[in-house]
């Protein structure tokens, strides 16, 4: 089965500290894309960061970076200098040439002041 | 640019009633998706349109769910008759290109009582 697994239902981080959210996936394809989405209580899914599988360099967007381990099929998200506004559900997703996304079950991130 | 518009934002209906949701994607986005997000789970694809044609509806419960995208722009998703297990957030998303990720709307929260 083509699945995306997020093994941490909930994580907490102190404001200004760093947290890492885990994601593993299963695919038989060689060309695919990986994403992290943030979903605040407003429900709108917001793209945080994306990674093309053919690129070895880990993607970075300001305080957000990924650790992409293709052989291990692992795609973790690191949030540095955590802010109160980072509190949300975070979803890992995989997409391939069919343009279809498969999402994980999400990790709820709490940021403690 | 304007985002993906969805309406209504909330809907409460009794089981066996009918309901319809509307989505207006970002202008020029050829691909439109409807996702169902049950509480505590990640979004699950219901149907994918490319312009006004259906690309994937393999997970759409066709005995009660229907969707259309007239003229390749707006889309409606209908449930008739609704069941209690249809209670969820229905997210619409659009995309112009796979590697840029989706743009999601704010979703419609459906409660079936």
Interface residues (C-beta under 8 A of the other chain):
Chain A: X4 X33 X35 X37 X42 X43 X44 X45 X46 X47 X50 X52 X91 X93 X95 X97 X98 X99 X100 X101 X103 X104 X105 X106
Chain B: X31 X33 X40 X41 X42 X43 X44 X45 X48 X50 X55 X56 X89 X91 X93 X95 X98 X99 X100 X101 X102 X103 X104 X105 X106 X107 X109
